[in-house]
């Protein structure tokens, strides 16, 4: 077993600005299940979970409706146990690999994606958090949307005069 280490922890606001895209997506199921279903690996697994994008919150490029992300399915919820805005990964990511790689079928997640549409680009950070229902009461989702809207309104726009 191995554990990761990081030299500096990314601030939550930096996580938002560094993400290529941020989406709310629902887990559909396995696209490619593990060849060893009773064995879980630390790090990025070979099995692939299929997500359907419900909402694109950040990103200039229109993303595909379906995402394929390496991971495992679970029957258990894995909500972040810290108050929003989250500064740490959810419990599944604190087991040695530094990333949360397990998803509940049918649940929705807020995914911070890199340019390869993967959430596995910043260790120990909340890049793939399970959302609470109803969504209107999920404080993490509301906070992230507010930050994205604020950063969009603060951008300098070119003047044509």
N, C-alpha and C positions, 0 to 999 in steps of 0.2 A: 504494500500500500504506500502511496506517496501523497504528499500534500503540496499545495502550491504556495508560493510566496510572491508578494508584490512589493515594489519599492515605494510607490505612492498610490494613494486611493483616489480615484476620479470623483470629483464632486458631482452631485446629482445634476446641477445646471450644466456642467461640462458634458455629462452623459447625453443630455438632450441636444446640445449644440454639435457634439461629435457624431451623433447617429446620422447615418445616410437617410434613413426613413424610420418613422414610428408608426406602427399599425396596431389596431385592435383586431385580433383574429380568434376564430373558434376552431377547436381541435375536431377534426373529422374522424381520424383513426390512423391506423398504420398504412403507409404506402408500401413500406418494405419492413416487415417485422424482423426481429433479431433471429439469427440462426440458432442461438442458445437462449431461449426465452427465460430460463431460470437463473441466468447469470447476468449481473449488471457490472458494467465497467465504469471506472472513474474517467472523467474526460468526455470527449465527444464519441458517442456510440455509433456503430455501423447501421443500426436500425433507423428508419426514417418515418417521421410523423407528418401527416398531411393536415394543413391548416387552410381555412377559408378566410380571406380578409373581409372583415365586416366594415372597417373604416380606416382610411388613411389619414393620419393626424399630421404627419410631417413628411416632406419629400417633394422634390420638384418633378421627379419622374413618375408617371403612372405605373403602378406595380401590377403584376398579374393577380388575378383573383385567388389563385391557389399558391401556397408556399409549401415547400418541402424542407423540413428541418430535422437534422439528426437528433434522435431522442428516444425516450421510452414512454409508453403509456402506463398510467396508474389508475386505480380506482379511488385513490385518496386525494382530497384537496391538499394543496400546499401553499396556503396564503402566507404572505410575509407577516411576521409576528412583531414588526416594528411599526410605529406610527408614520404615516406619510408626512412629508416626502421621504421616501425610502432612501437609505444610504447604504444598505447591505442587501445582498442576495437573499432570496427566500430560503427556508431551512434545507431544502434538498441540495442547495449549492454549498452548504457548509459542512459537507461530509467528507471533504478531502480533495475534491476535484476543482473546487472554486467556481464551478458553473452549475446551475440547476438544469438538469437534462431530462426531467420527467414531467409529463403533462397528463392532465385528466381529460379523458374523452368527453366531448360536449362542452367543456369549460372554455371560457374566453381568457385570453392573455394579452397583455400590453407588451408588444415586441419592439425593441430598439434594434434595428437591423444595420448591418454594414453594407457595403456595396455589392456583396455576394448574397445578400438576403439572409444572413445568418445572425442570430443574436449572441453568438459566442465570440465576442471580440473584446470584452473588458471584464477581467476576472473579479469576482466577489461583488459585483454591482447588480442592481435590479433591472437587468436588460430583458427579462422575460417573466414578468410577474402575473400570477393568476388574479383575475378581477373578481370582485364581489358583486353579487346580484342583489337588488337591481342595480344596473350600471349607473343610474342617476345618483346613487348613494356611494359609489366607489370614490373615496377621497384621493387615491393615487391617480386615477384616470382624470379626475377634475383638475388636480394640481398640474399634471403634465400638460393637459390641453391649455390651461391658462398660461403656462410658461411658453409654450410654442406660439400661442397667439400674441403674447407680449413681445417675444423676440422677432416675430414677423412684422409687428407694427413699429418696432424700433429700428428697422433697417433703413439705411439712407437710400432714398429713391433718386434716380437721376433727374436733374432738372432740364427742361427743354427750353428755358427762357434765357 
